[in-house]
């Protein structure tokens, strides 16, 4: 099934904003771990599954920031004027 040009542009638009959200999630995780916010880094590094915990944190942040970036991009697309 082939996409229409306007559908392809819309998906590309959303994908670009999703990538921005994913990048923001990675930066935020690095900042959380670099500053040891709430002792989270210390707790993670004390565990044997530290990489799994880091991956789960990144997964949760990616869902949040990716959805936020896509939602904002949709909301600012256009507004009807009175």
PDB file of N, CA, C and O in Angstrom:
ATOM      1  N   UNK A   1       0.844  -1.178   0.000  1.00  0.00           N
ATOM      2  CA  UNK A   1       0.000   0.000   0.000  1.00  0.00           C
ATOM      3  C   UNK A   1       0.888   1.239   0.000  1.00  0.00           C
ATOM      4  O   UNK A   1       1.790   1.379   0.827  1.00  0.00           O
ATOM      5  N   UNK A   2       0.623   2.101  -0.910  1.00  0.00           N
ATOM      6  CA  UNK A   2       1.426   3.301  -1.071  1.00  0.00           C
ATOM      7  C   UNK A   2       0.771   4.474  -0.358  1.00  0.00           C
ATOM      8  O   UNK A   2      -0.450   4.628  -0.385  1.00  0.00           O
ATOM      9  N   UNK A   3       1.587   5.292   0.275  1.00  0.00           N
ATOM     10  CA  UNK A   3       1.076   6.463   0.986  1.00  0.00           C
ATOM     11  C   UNK A   3       0.912   7.632   0.033  1.00  0.00           C
ATOM     12  O   UNK A   3       1.680   7.796  -0.915  1.00  0.00           O
ATOM     13  N   UNK A   4      -0.092   8.431   0.299  1.00  0.00           N
ATOM     14  CA  UNK A   4      -0.251   9.680  -0.441  1.00  0.00           C
ATOM     15  C   UNK A   4       0.831  10.652   0.013  1.00  0.00           C
ATOM     16  O   UNK A   4       1.351  10.521   1.121  1.00  0.00           O
ATOM     17  N   UNK A   5       1.179  11.627  -0.831  1.00  0.00           N
ATOM     18  CA  UNK A   5       2.240  12.571  -0.450  1.00  0.00           C
ATOM     19  C   UNK A   5       1.962  13.301   0.865  1.00  0.00           C
ATOM     20  O   UNK A   5       2.879  13.508   1.660  1.00  0.00           O
ATOM     21  N   UNK A   6       0.707  13.694   1.101  1.00  0.00           N
ATOM     22  CA  UNK A   6       0.426  14.418   2.346  1.00  0.00           C
ATOM     23  C   UNK A   6       0.550  13.496   3.562  1.00  0.00           C
ATOM     24  O   UNK A   6       0.916  13.953   4.645  1.00  0.00           O
ATOM     25  N   UNK A   7       0.249  12.206   3.396  1.00  0.00           N
ATOM     26  CA  UNK A   7       0.419  11.258   4.501  1.00  0.00           C
ATOM     27  C   UNK A   7       1.901  11.029   4.793  1.00  0.00           C
ATOM     28  O   UNK A   7       2.313  10.933   5.949  1.00  0.00           O
ATOM     29  N   UNK A   8       2.682  10.943   3.737  1.00  0.00           N
ATOM     30  CA  UNK A   8       4.117  10.754   3.892  1.00  0.00           C
ATOM     31  C   UNK A   8       4.755  11.951   4.594  1.00  0.00           C
ATOM     32  O   UNK A   8       5.616  11.783   5.457  1.00  0.00           O
ATOM     33  N   UNK A   9       4.329  13.164   4.219  1.00  0.00           N
ATOM     34  CA  UNK A   9       4.851  14.374   4.870  1.00  0.00           C
ATOM     35  C   UNK A   9       4.456  14.417   6.335  1.00  0.00           C
ATOM     36  O   UNK A   9       5.259  14.805   7.184  1.00  0.00           O
ATOM     37  N   UNK A  10       3.222  14.020   6.641  1.00  0.00           N
ATOM     38  CA  UNK A  10       2.750  14.033   8.029  1.00  0.00           C
ATOM     39  C   UNK A  10       3.535  13.030   8.879  1.00  0.00           C
ATOM     40  O   UNK A  10       3.918  13.338  10.008  1.00  0.00           O
ATOM     41  N   UNK A  11       3.773  11.841   8.342  1.00  0.00           N
ATOM     42  CA  UNK A  11       4.551  10.851   9.088  1.00  0.00           C
ATOM     43  C   UNK A  11       5.995  11.301   9.282  1.00  0.00           C
ATOM     44  O   UNK A  11       6.578  11.084  10.343  1.00  0.00           O
ATOM     45  N   UNK A  12       6.568  11.925   8.261  1.00  0.00           N
ATOM     46  CA  UNK A  12       7.925  12.462   8.386  1.00  0.00           C
ATOM     47  C   UNK A  12       8.004  13.552   9.438  1.00  0.00           C
ATOM     48  O   UNK A  12       8.969  13.629  10.200  1.00  0.00           O
ATOM     49  N   UNK A  13       6.978  14.397   9.473  1.00  0.00           N
ATOM     50  CA  UNK A  13       6.898  15.475  10.464  1.00  0.00           C
ATOM     51  C   UNK A  13       6.866  14.894  11.875  1.00  0.00           C
ATOM     52  O   UNK A  13       7.585  15.359  12.760  1.00  0.00           O
ATOM     53  N   UNK A  14       6.029  13.877  12.081  1.00  0.00           N
ATOM     54  CA  UNK A  14       5.932  13.250  13.403  1.00  0.00           C
ATOM     55  C   UNK A  14       7.215  12.502  13.762  1.00  0.00           C
ATOM     56  O   UNK A  14       7.642  12.527  14.917  1.00  0.00           O
ATOM     57  N   UNK A  15       7.825  11.844  12.796  1.00  0.00           N
ATOM     58  CA  UNK A  15       9.059  11.109  13.052  1.00  0.00           C
ATOM     59  C   UNK A  15      10.189  12.050  13.468  1.00  0.00           C
ATOM     60  O   UNK A  15      10.959  11.733  14.374  1.00  0.00           O
ATOM     61  N   UNK A  16      10.289  13.203  12.811  1.00  0.00           N
ATOM     62  CA  UNK A  16      11.319  14.183  13.188  1.00  0.00           C
ATOM     63  C   UNK A  16      11.137  14.635  14.625  1.00  0.00           C
ATOM     64  O   UNK A  16      12.109  14.748  15.372  1.00  0.00           O
ATOM     65  N   UNK A  17       9.895  14.893  15.014  1.00  0.00           N
ATOM     66  CA  UNK A  17       9.646  15.339  16.380  1.00  0.00           C
ATOM     67  C   UNK A  17       9.841  14.204  17.386  1.00  0.00           C
ATOM     68  O   UNK A  17      10.256  14.447  18.519  1.00  0.00           O
ATOM     69  N   UNK A  18       9.549  12.984  16.987  1.00  0.00           N
ATOM     70  CA  UNK A  18       9.816  11.837  17.855  1.00  0.00           C
ATOM     71  C   UNK A  18      11.314  11.709  18.118  1.00  0.00           C
ATOM     72  O   UNK A  18      11.727  11.445  19.248  1.00  0.00           O
ATOM     73  N   UNK A  19      12.119  11.893  17.089  1.00  0.00           N
ATOM     74  CA  UNK A  19      13.575  11.810  17.241  1.00  0.00           C
ATOM     75  C   UNK A  19      14.081  12.893  18.185  1.00  0.00           C
ATOM     76  O   UNK A  19      14.971  12.643  18.997  1.00  0.00           O
ATOM     77  N   UNK A  20      13.520  14.092  18.084  1.00  0.00           N
ATOM     78  CA  UNK A  20      13.886  15.172  19.011  1.00  0.00           C
ATOM     79  C   UNK A  20      13.534  14.774  20.442  1.00  0.00           C
ATOM     80  O   UNK A  20      14.325  14.997  21.359  1.00  0.00           O
ATOM     81  N   UNK A  21      12.362  14.192  20.637  1.00  0.00           N
ATOM     82  CA  UNK A  21      11.953  13.742  21.964  1.00  0.00           C
ATOM     83  C   UNK A  21      12.858  12.647  22.505  1.00  0.00           C
ATOM     84  O   UNK A  21      13.179  12.640  23.693  1.00  0.00           O
ATOM     85  N   UNK A  22      13.272  11.723  21.650  1.00  0.00           N
ATOM     86  CA  UNK A  22      14.175  10.652  22.078  1.00  0.00           C
ATOM     87  C   UNK A  22      15.542  11.205  22.463  1.00  0.00           C
ATOM     88  O   UNK A  22      16.153  10.753  23.432  1.00  0.00           O
ATOM     89  N   UNK A  23      16.014  12.179  21.702  1.00  0.00           N
ATOM     90  CA  UNK A  23      17.293  12.810  22.045  1.00  0.00           C
ATOM     91  C   UNK A  23      17.188  13.538  23.382  1.00  0.00           C
ATOM     92  O   UNK A  23      18.111  13.485  24.195  1.00  0.00           O
ATOM     93  N   UNK A  24      16.068  14.215  23.610  1.00  0.00           N
ATOM     94  CA  UNK A  24      15.866  14.905  24.890  1.00  0.00           C
ATOM     95  C   UNK A  24      15.825  13.907  26.041  1.00  0.00           C
ATOM     96  O   UNK A  24      16.332  14.194  27.125  1.00  0.00           O
ATOM     97  N   UNK A  25      15.230  12.743  25.821  1.00  0.00           N
ATOM     98  CA  UNK A  25      15.180  11.708  26.858  1.00  0.00           C
ATOM     99  C   UNK A  25      16.582  11.218  27.201  1.00  0.00           C
ATOM    100  O   UNK A  25      16.906  11.023  28.373  1.00  0.00           O
ATOM    101  N   UNK A  26      17.411  11.019  26.183  1.00  0.00           N
ATOM    102  CA  UNK A  26      18.781  10.570  26.440  1.00  0.00           C
ATOM    103  C   UNK A  26      19.574  11.615  27.218  1.00  0.00           C
ATOM    104  O   UNK A  26      20.305  11.286  28.151  1.00  0.00           O
ATOM    105  N   UNK A  27      19.421  12.873  26.825  1.00  0.00           N
ATOM    106  CA  UNK A  27      20.114  13.952  27.534  1.00  0.00           C
ATOM    107  C   UNK A  27      19.638  14.021  28.978  1.00  0.00           C
ATOM    108  O   UNK A  27      20.449  14.185  29.890  1.00  0.00           O
ATOM    109  N   UNK A  28      18.339  13.897  29.193  1.00  0.00           N
ATOM    110  CA  UNK A  28      17.790  13.968  30.547  1.00  0.00           C
ATOM    111  C   UNK A  28      18.296  12.808  31.404  1.00  0.00           C
ATOM    112  O   UNK A  28      18.610  12.997  32.579  1.00  0.00           O
ATOM    113  N   UNK A  29      18.377  11.607  30.822  1.00  0.00           N
ATOM    114  CA  UNK A  29      18.898  10.474  31.594  1.00  0.00           C
ATOM    115  C   UNK A  29      20.358  10.696  31.964  1.00  0.00           C
ATOM    116  O   UNK A  29      20.764  10.407  33.090  1.00  0.00           O
ATOM    117  N   UNK A  30      21.140  11.203  31.034  1.00  0.00           N
ATOM    118  CA  UNK A  30      22.546  11.484  31.338  1.00  0.00           C
ATOM    119  C   UNK A  30      22.645  12.509  32.461  1.00  0.00           C
ATOM    120  O   UNK A  30      23.475  12.365  33.360  1.00  0.00           O
ATOM    121  N   UNK A  31      21.805  13.543  32.418  1.00  0.00           N
ATOM    122  CA  UNK A  31      21.823  14.549  33.483  1.00  0.00           C
ATOM    123  C   UNK A  31      21.399  13.956  34.824  1.00  0.00           C
ATOM    124  O   UNK A  31      21.992  14.271  35.856  1.00  0.00           O
ATOM    125  N   UNK A  32      20.386  13.110  34.815  1.00  0.00           N
ATOM    126  CA  UNK A  32      19.942  12.459  36.055  1.00  0.00           C
ATOM    127  C   UNK A  32      21.079  11.639  36.657  1.00  0.00           C
ATOM    128  O   UNK A  32      21.342  11.715  37.857  1.00  0.00           O
ATOM    129  N   UNK A  33      21.743  10.863  35.824  1.00  0.00           N
ATOM    130  CA  UNK A  33      22.808  10.001  36.329  1.00  0.00           C
ATOM    131  C   UNK A  33      24.071  10.793  36.666  1.00  0.00           C
ATOM    132  O   UNK A  33      24.780  10.446  37.610  1.00  0.00           O
ATOM    133  N   UNK A  34      24.357  11.845  35.913  1.00  0.00           N
ATOM    134  CA  UNK A  34      25.550  12.650  36.185  1.00  0.00           C
ATOM    135  C   UNK A  34      25.427  13.406  37.502  1.00  0.00           C
ATOM    136  O   UNK A  34      26.408  13.559  38.229  1.00  0.00           O
ATOM    137  N   UNK A  35      24.228  13.874  37.807  1.00  0.00           N
ATOM    138  CA  UNK A  35      24.028  14.631  39.049  1.00  0.00           C
ATOM    139  C   UNK A  35      23.617  13.739  40.210  1.00  0.00           C
ATOM    140  O   UNK A  35      23.485  14.213  41.338  1.00  0.00           O
ATOM    141  N   UNK A  36      23.416  12.457  39.949  1.00  0.00           N
ATOM    142  CA  UNK A  36      22.972  11.491  40.959  1.00  0.00           C
ATOM    143  C   UNK A  36      21.700  11.990  41.644  1.00  0.00           C
ATOM    144  O   UNK A  36      21.594  11.982  42.871  1.00  0.00           O
ATOM    145  N   UNK A  37      20.756  12.417  40.842  1.00  0.00           N
ATOM    146  CA  UNK A  37      19.494  12.960  41.332  1.00  0.00           C
ATOM    147  C   UNK A  37      18.771  11.929  42.191  1.00  0.00           C
ATOM    148  O   UNK A  37      18.458  10.832  41.729  1.00  0.00           O
ATOM    149  N   UNK A  38      18.515  12.286  43.425  1.00  0.00           N
ATOM    150  CA  UNK A  38      17.814  11.399  44.343  1.00  0.00           C
ATOM    151  C   UNK A  38      18.586  10.132  44.688  1.00  0.00           C
ATOM    152  O   UNK A  38      18.002   9.160  45.167  1.00  0.00           O
ATOM    153  N   UNK A  39      19.887  10.137  44.450  1.00  0.00           N
ATOM    154  CA  UNK A  39      20.693   8.952  44.725  1.00  0.00           C
ATOM    155  C   UNK A  39      20.443   7.817  43.748  1.00  0.00           C
ATOM    156  O   UNK A  39      20.780   6.666  44.025  1.00  0.00           O
ATOM    157  N   UNK A  40      19.847   8.145  42.594  1.00  0.00           N
ATOM    158  CA  UNK A  40      19.468   7.114  41.629  1.00  0.00           C
ATOM    159  C   UNK A  40      20.677   6.395  41.040  1.00  0.00           C
ATOM    160  O   UNK A  40      20.667   5.173  40.893  1.00  0.00           O
ATOM    161  N   UNK A  41      21.718   7.155  40.702  1.00  0.00           N
ATOM    162  CA  UNK A  41      22.920   6.523  40.134  1.00  0.00           C
ATOM    163  C   UNK A  41      23.544   5.562  41.141  1.00  0.00           C
ATOM    164  O   UNK A  41      23.962   4.461  40.783  1.00  0.00           O
ATOM    165  N   UNK A  42      23.604   5.982  42.387  1.00  0.00           N
ATOM    166  CA  UNK A  42      24.179   5.131  43.431  1.00  0.00           C
ATOM    167  C   UNK A  42      23.377   3.833  43.583  1.00  0.00           C
ATOM    168  O   UNK A  42      23.951   2.756  43.743  1.00  0.00           O
ATOM    169  N   UNK A  43      22.052   3.946  43.530  1.00  0.00           N
ATOM    170  CA  UNK A  43      21.211   2.753  43.620  1.00  0.00           C
ATOM    171  C   UNK A  43      21.398   1.836  42.414  1.00  0.00           C
ATOM    172  O   UNK A  43      21.453   0.614  42.550  1.00  0.00           O
ATOM    173  N   UNK A  44      21.496   2.449  41.228  1.00  0.00           N
ATOM    174  CA  UNK A  44      21.655   1.647  40.017  1.00  0.00           C
ATOM    175  C   UNK A  44      22.996   0.919  40.011  1.00  0.00           C
ATOM    176  O   UNK A  44      23.067  -0.259  39.662  1.00  0.00           O
ATOM    177  N   UNK A  45      24.045   1.618  40.394  1.00  0.00           N
ATOM    178  CA  UNK A  45      25.371   1.017  40.327  1.00  0.00           C
ATOM    179  C   UNK A  45      25.589  -0.020  41.435  1.00  0.00           C
ATOM    180  O   UNK A  45      26.509  -0.833  41.344  1.00  0.00           O
ATOM    181  N   UNK A  46      24.765   0.000  42.465  1.00  0.00           N
ATOM    182  CA  UNK A  46      24.843  -1.010  43.522  1.00  0.00           C
ATOM    183  C   UNK A  46      24.180  -2.317  43.085  1.00  0.00           C
ATOM    184  O   UNK A  46      24.391  -3.360  43.703  1.00  0.00           O
ATOM    185  N   UNK A  47      23.386  -2.261  42.029  1.00  0.00           N
ATOM    186  CA  UNK A  47      22.668  -3.437  41.550  1.00  0.00           C
ATOM    187  C   UNK A  47      23.501  -4.197  40.519  1.00  0.00           C
ATOM    188  O   UNK A  47      24.330  -3.614  39.820  1.00  0.00           O
ATOM    189  N   UNK A  48      23.267  -5.500  40.437  1.00  0.00           N
ATOM    190  CA  UNK A  48      23.939  -6.299  39.410  1.00  0.00           C
ATOM    191  C   UNK A  48      23.342  -6.046  38.030  1.00  0.00           C
ATOM    192  O   UNK A  48      24.016  -6.246  37.020  1.00  0.00           O
ATOM    193  N   UNK A  49      22.098  -5.613  37.977  1.00  0.00           N
ATOM    194  CA  UNK A  49      21.416  -5.351  36.705  1.00  0.00           C
ATOM    195  C   UNK A  49      21.415  -3.864  36.373  1.00  0.00           C
ATOM    196  O   UNK A  49      20.395  -3.324  35.946  1.00  0.00           O
ATOM    197  N   UNK A  50      22.543  -3.205  36.567  1.00  0.00           N
ATOM    198  CA  UNK A  50      22.581  -1.745  36.365  1.00  0.00           C
ATOM    199  C   UNK A  50      22.243  -1.343  34.933  1.00  0.00           C
ATOM    200  O   UNK A  50      21.602  -0.316  34.712  1.00  0.00           O
ATOM    201  N   UNK A  51      22.671  -2.146  33.962  1.00  0.00           N
ATOM    202  CA  UNK A  51      22.403  -1.779  32.566  1.00  0.00           C
ATOM    203  C   UNK A  51      20.933  -1.985  32.215  1.00  0.00           C
ATOM    204  O   UNK A  51      20.369  -1.240  31.413  1.00  0.00           O
ATOM    205  N   UNK A  52      20.326  -2.983  32.808  1.00  0.00           N
ATOM    206  CA  UNK A  52      18.892  -3.180  32.612  1.00  0.00           C
ATOM    207  C   UNK A  52      18.114  -2.018  33.221  1.00  0.00           C
ATOM    208  O   UNK A  52      17.162  -1.522  32.617  1.00  0.00           O
ATOM    209  N   UNK A  53      18.511  -1.586  34.402  1.00  0.00           N
ATOM    210  CA  UNK A  53      17.843  -0.452  35.047  1.00  0.00           C
ATOM    211  C   UNK A  53      18.015   0.828  34.229  1.00  0.00           C
ATOM    212  O   UNK A  53      17.074   1.609  34.085  1.00  0.00           O
ATOM    213  N   UNK A  54      19.217   1.040  33.695  1.00  0.00           N
ATOM    214  CA  UNK A  54      19.456   2.214  32.858  1.00  0.00           C
ATOM    215  C   UNK A  54      18.603   2.150  31.587  1.00  0.00           C
ATOM    216  O   UNK A  54      18.073   3.166  31.139  1.00  0.00           O
ATOM    217  N   UNK A  55      18.474   0.951  31.011  1.00  0.00           N
ATOM    218  CA  UNK A  55      17.658   0.789  29.802  1.00  0.00           C
ATOM    219  C   UNK A  55      16.179   1.030  30.104  1.00  0.00           C
ATOM    220  O   UNK A  55      15.476   1.650  29.306  1.00  0.00           O
ATOM    221  N   UNK A  56      15.708   0.545  31.249  1.00  0.00           N
ATOM    222  CA  UNK A  56      14.306   0.764  31.621  1.00  0.00           C
ATOM    223  C   UNK A  56      14.022   2.236  31.890  1.00  0.00           C
ATOM    224  O   UNK A  56      12.960   2.744  31.529  1.00  0.00           O
ATOM    225  N   UNK A  57      14.970   2.922  32.525  1.00  0.00           N
ATOM    226  CA  UNK A  57      14.809   4.360  32.745  1.00  0.00           C
ATOM    227  C   UNK A  57      14.749   5.092  31.406  1.00  0.00           C
ATOM    228  O   UNK A  57      13.909   5.970  31.209  1.00  0.00           O
ATOM    229  N   UNK A  58      15.642   4.727  30.490  1.00  0.00           N
ATOM    230  CA  UNK A  58      15.638   5.352  29.169  1.00  0.00           C
ATOM    231  C   UNK A  58      14.348   5.048  28.420  1.00  0.00           C
ATOM    232  O   UNK A  58      13.816   5.922  27.735  1.00  0.00           O
ATOM    233  N   UNK A  59      13.841   3.834  28.536  1.00  0.00           N
ATOM    234  CA  UNK A  59      12.585   3.471  27.878  1.00  0.00           C
ATOM    235  C   UNK A  59      11.440   4.346  28.385  1.00  0.00           C
ATOM    236  O   UNK A  59      10.673   4.887  27.589  1.00  0.00           O
ATOM    237  N   UNK A  60      11.325   4.484  29.688  1.00  0.00           N
ATOM    238  CA  UNK A  60      10.259   5.310  30.255  1.00  0.00           C
ATOM    239  C   UNK A  60      10.384   6.771  29.868  1.00  0.00           C
ATOM    240  O   UNK A  60       9.392   7.421  29.538  1.00  0.00           O
ATOM    241  N   UNK A  61      11.609   7.287  29.906  1.00  0.00           N
ATOM    242  CA  UNK A  61      11.821   8.681  29.515  1.00  0.00           C
ATOM    243  C   UNK A  61      11.566   8.875  28.024  1.00  0.00           C
ATOM    244  O   UNK A  61      11.060   9.921  27.616  1.00  0.00           O
ATOM    245  N   UNK A  62      11.910   7.881  27.206  1.00  0.00           N
ATOM    246  CA  UNK A  62      11.683   7.983  25.761  1.00  0.00           C
ATOM    247  C   UNK A  62      10.198   8.033  25.438  1.00  0.00           C
ATOM    248  O   UNK A  62       9.771   8.810  24.584  1.00  0.00           O
ATOM    249  N   UNK A  63       9.410   7.208  26.117  1.00  0.00           N
ATOM    250  CA  UNK A  63       7.955   7.239  25.912  1.00  0.00           C
ATOM    251  C   UNK A  63       7.416   8.621  26.281  1.00  0.00           C
ATOM    252  O   UNK A  63       6.623   9.207  25.544  1.00  0.00           O
ATOM    253  N   UNK A  64       7.856   9.129  27.428  1.00  0.00           N
ATOM    254  CA  UNK A  64       7.361  10.415  27.913  1.00  0.00           C
ATOM    255  C   UNK A  64       7.777  11.560  27.002  1.00  0.00           C
ATOM    256  O   UNK A  64       6.930  12.324  26.540  1.00  0.00           O
ATOM    257  N   UNK A  65       9.072  11.686  26.740  1.00  0.00           N
ATOM    258  CA  UNK A  65       9.563  12.816  25.962  1.00  0.00           C
ATOM    259  C   UNK A  65       9.174  12.701  24.487  1.00  0.00           C
ATOM    260  O   UNK A  65       8.884  13.713  23.849  1.00  0.00           O
ATOM    261  N   UNK A  66       9.165  11.487  23.940  1.00  0.00           N
ATOM    262  CA  UNK A  66       8.740  11.303  22.553  1.00  0.00           C
ATOM    263  C   UNK A  66       7.287  11.683  22.356  1.00  0.00           C
ATOM    264  O   UNK A  66       6.942  12.361  21.388  1.00  0.00           O
ATOM    265  N   UNK A  67       6.428  11.245  23.275  1.00  0.00           N
ATOM    266  CA  UNK A  67       5.005  11.598  23.200  1.00  0.00           C
ATOM    267  C   UNK A  67       4.799  13.093  23.372  1.00  0.00           C
ATOM    268  O   UNK A  67       3.978  13.700  22.685  1.00  0.00           O
ATOM    269  N   UNK A  68       5.549  13.679  24.293  1.00  0.00           N
ATOM    270  CA  UNK A  68       5.436  15.118  24.528  1.00  0.00           C
ATOM    271  C   UNK A  68       5.823  15.908  23.282  1.00  0.00           C
ATOM    272  O   UNK A  68       5.115  16.834  22.888  1.00  0.00           O
ATOM    273  N   UNK A  69       6.939  15.546  22.664  1.00  0.00           N
ATOM    274  CA  UNK A  69       7.391  16.258  21.465  1.00  0.00           C
ATOM    275  C   UNK A  69       6.395  16.106  20.321  1.00  0.00           C
ATOM    276  O   UNK A  69       6.108  17.073  19.616  1.00  0.00           O
ATOM    277  N   UNK A  70       5.868  14.898  20.130  1.00  0.00           N
ATOM    278  CA  UNK A  70       4.895  14.690  19.059  1.00  0.00           C
ATOM    279  C   UNK A  70       3.591  15.421  19.357  1.00  0.00           C
ATOM    280  O   UNK A  70       2.995  16.005  18.452  1.00  0.00           O
ATOM    281  N   UNK A  71       3.144  15.398  20.595  1.00  0.00           N
ATOM    282  CA  UNK A  71       1.911  16.089  20.968  1.00  0.00           C
ATOM    283  C   UNK A  71       2.009  17.589  20.772  1.00  0.00           C
ATOM    284  O   UNK A  71       1.088  18.217  20.251  1.00  0.00           O
ATOM    285  N   UNK A  72       3.131  18.162  21.192  1.00  0.00           N
ATOM    286  CA  UNK A  72       3.320  19.605  21.011  1.00  0.00           C
ATOM    287  C   UNK A  72       3.355  19.946  19.528  1.00  0.00           C
ATOM    288  O   UNK A  72       2.780  20.950  19.108  1.00  0.00           O
ATOM    289  N   UNK A  73       4.031  19.113  18.727  1.00  0.00           N
ATOM    290  CA  UNK A  73       4.117  19.407  17.292  1.00  0.00           C
ATOM    291  C   UNK A  73       2.743  19.378  16.634  1.00  0.00           C
ATOM    292  O   UNK A  73       2.475  20.166  15.727  1.00  0.00           O
ATOM    293  N   UNK A  74       1.876  18.481  17.079  1.00  0.00           N
ATOM    294  CA  UNK A  74       0.523  18.421  16.522  1.00  0.00           C
ATOM    295  C   UNK A  74      -0.284  19.640  16.942  1.00  0.00           C
ATOM    296  O   UNK A  74      -1.027  20.208  16.142  1.00  0.00           O
ATOM    297  N   UNK A  75      -0.134  20.040  18.200  1.00  0.00           N
ATOM    298  CA  UNK A  75      -0.925  21.165  18.706  1.00  0.00           C
ATOM    299  C   UNK A  75      -0.556  22.494  18.069  1.00  0.00           C
ATOM    300  O   UNK A  75      -1.401  23.385  17.982  1.00  0.00           O
ATOM    301  N   UNK A  76       0.681  22.649  17.623  1.00  0.00           N
ATOM    302  CA  UNK A  76       1.090  23.925  17.040  1.00  0.00           C
ATOM    303  C   UNK A  76       1.002  23.940  15.515  1.00  0.00           C
ATOM    304  O   UNK A  76       1.444  24.899  14.882  1.00  0.00           O
ATOM    305  N   UNK A  77       0.438  22.891  14.918  1.00  0.00           N
ATOM    306  CA  UNK A  77       0.351  22.832  13.458  1.00  0.00           C
ATOM    307  C   UNK A  77      -0.417  24.005  12.867  1.00  0.00           C
ATOM    308  O   UNK A  77       0.068  24.680  11.960  1.00  0.00           O
ATOM    309  N   UNK A  78      -1.570  24.234  13.365  1.00  0.00           N
ATOM    310  CA  UNK A  78      -2.376  25.310  12.820  1.00  0.00           C
ATOM    311  C   UNK A  78      -3.531  25.615  13.737  1.00  0.00           C
ATOM    312  O   UNK A  78      -3.997  24.771  14.503  1.00  0.00           O
ATOM    313  N   UNK A  79      -3.971  26.835  13.637  1.00  0.00           N
ATOM    314  CA  UNK A  79      -5.088  27.254  14.473  1.00  0.00           C
ATOM    315  C   UNK A  79      -6.126  27.932  13.593  1.00  0.00           C
ATOM    316  O   UNK A  79      -5.808  28.684  12.671  1.00  0.00           O
ATOM    317  N   UNK A  80      -7.369  27.637  13.911  1.00  0.00           N
ATOM    318  CA  UNK A  80      -8.443  28.317  13.198  1.00  0.00           C
ATOM    319  C   UNK A  80      -8.610  29.714  13.769  1.00  0.00           C
ATOM    320  O   UNK A  80      -8.540  29.914  14.982  1.00  0.00           O
ATOM    321  N   UNK A  81      -8.825  30.656  12.906  1.00  0.00           N
ATOM    322  CA  UNK A  81      -9.015  32.046  13.333  1.00  0.00           C
ATOM    323  C   UNK A  81     -10.500  32.373  13.309  1.00  0.00           C
ATOM    324  O   UNK A  81     -11.234  31.904  12.439  1.00  0.00           O
ATOM    325  N   UNK A  82     -10.933  33.170  14.258  1.00  0.00           N
ATOM    326  CA  UNK A  82     -12.343  33.596  14.293  1.00  0.00           C
ATOM    327  C   UNK A  82     -12.645  34.563  13.182  1.00  0.00           C
ATOM    328  O   UNK A  82     -13.779  35.025  13.057  1.00  0.00           O
TER     329      UNK A  82
END
